[in-house]
Amino acid sequence: MRRLRREHGWTLIELMIVMVIIVILASIGLVQYGHSVTRAKEATLAEDLFRMRDALDQYYADKNKYPASLEVLVEEKYLRDVPPDPFTQTTSWDITMSEPEPGNPSAEPGVYNVHSTAEGTGLNGKPYTEW
């Protein structure tokens, strides 16, 4: 009778081992989830920057000048809207203005490039402000 009773129960050590395995698997899952969210935001940032820079290039090719602001790209239908930065959740971007043209010094400078204003470094080791 004693032998049968011992076979039907769990020992404290067996329960502790199961709990440790569950904790280890859960912590691995949480780390992977955090990295996947960051990777998704980085992919969105890269795509948004690519689209805005492409719209700037198209505007320059059509008008032979850069737009005065990103909103001009929206007004003239080069973009549907200015996308928000996925890290800061704002539409404020770090804008690089173009240099004055040597052949046309009276031309006003326009938006030449855009960068993120988010602080921090991406998973690739490059700061978000340099993307």
C-alpha positions in Angstrom: 0.0 0.0 0.0 2.8 2.4 0.8 4.4 1.9 -2.5 1.2 2.7 -4.5 0.7 5.8 -2.5 4.2 7.2 -3.3 3.8 6.6 -7.0 0.6 8.7 -7.3 2.0 12.0 -6.0 4.5 14.6 -7.1 7.6 15.4 -5.0 8.5 19.0 -4.2 11.7 18.7 -6.3 9.7 17.6 -9.4 7.3 20.6 -9.0 10.3 23.0 -8.6 11.9 21.7 -11.7 8.7 22.1 -13.7 8.3 25.7 -12.3 12.0 26.6 -13.2 11.5 25.3 -16.8 8.3 27.4 -17.2 10.0 30.5 -15.9 12.9 30.0 -18.2 10.6 29.6 -21.2 8.5 32.6 -20.3 11.5 34.8 -19.9 12.8 33.7 -23.3 9.4 34.5 -24.8 9.3 37.9 -23.3 12.7 38.9 -24.6 11.8 37.7 -28.1 8.5 39.6 -27.9 10.4 42.8 -27.0 12.8 42.4 -29.8 10.0 41.7 -32.3 8.2 44.9 -31.3 11.4 46.9 -31.7 12.1 45.2 -35.1 8.6 46.1 -36.3 9.1 49.8 -35.3 12.4 49.9 -37.0 11.0 48.4 -40.2 8.2 51.0 -40.1 10.7 53.8 -39.6 12.9 52.6 -42.5 9.9 52.3 -44.8 8.5 55.8 -43.8 11.9 57.4 -44.3 12.3 55.7 -47.7 8.8 56.9 -48.8 9.4 60.5 -47.7 12.9 60.6 -49.3 11.4 59.1 -52.5 8.7 61.8 -52.5 11.3 64.5 -52.0 13.3 63.1 -55.0 10.1 63.0 -57.1 9.2 66.6 -56.2 12.7 67.8 -57.1 12.6 65.9 -60.4 9.2 67.5 -61.2 9.8 71.1 -59.9 13.6 71.4 -60.1 13.5 72.6 -56.4 13.0 71.0 -53.0 9.7 71.6 -51.1 9.7 74.2 -48.4 8.2 71.7 -45.9 6.9 68.2 -45.7 3.4 69.5 -45.7 4.0 70.8 -49.2 4.4 67.1 -50.3 1.0 66.3 -48.8 -0.7 69.4 -50.4 0.7 68.5 -53.8 -0.2 64.8 -53.5 3.3 63.4 -53.3 2.3 61.9 -50.0 -1.1 61.1 -48.5 0.1 62.4 -45.1 3.2 62.9 -43.1 3.7 59.6 -41.3 4.3 59.7 -37.5 7.7 58.5 -36.2 7.0 55.0 -34.8 9.2 55.7 -31.8 8.1 59.2 -30.8 4.6 58.9 -32.1 4.8 62.5 -33.5 5.1 63.9 -37.0 8.0 66.1 -36.1 11.0 64.9 -38.1 14.6 66.2 -38.2 14.8 68.1 -41.5 17.9 68.8 -43.5 17.6 71.8 -45.7 19.2 71.9 -49.1 22.3 74.0 -49.9 21.7 77.1 -52.2 22.3 76.3 -55.8 25.5 77.8 -57.2 23.8 78.6 -60.5 20.7 80.1 -58.9 21.6 81.9 -55.6 18.1 83.5 -55.3 16.4 80.1 -55.0 15.1 79.3 -51.6 16.5 76.2 -49.8 14.0 73.4 -49.3 13.7 70.1 -47.5 16.6 67.9 -48.8 16.4 65.0 -46.3 14.6 63.7 -43.2 15.7 61.8 -40.1 14.1 60.5 -37.0 14.1 62.5 -33.8 14.0 59.4 -31.6 16.7 58.8 -29.1 18.4 55.5 -28.8 20.2 53.0 -31.0 18.7 50.4 -33.3 19.3 46.7 -33.1 21.8 47.2 -35.9 23.9 49.5 -33.6 23.1 52.7 -35.6 21.4 55.6 -33.8 17.9 56.3 -35.0 18.8 59.9 -35.8 21.2 58.6 -38.5 18.7 56.4 -40.3 
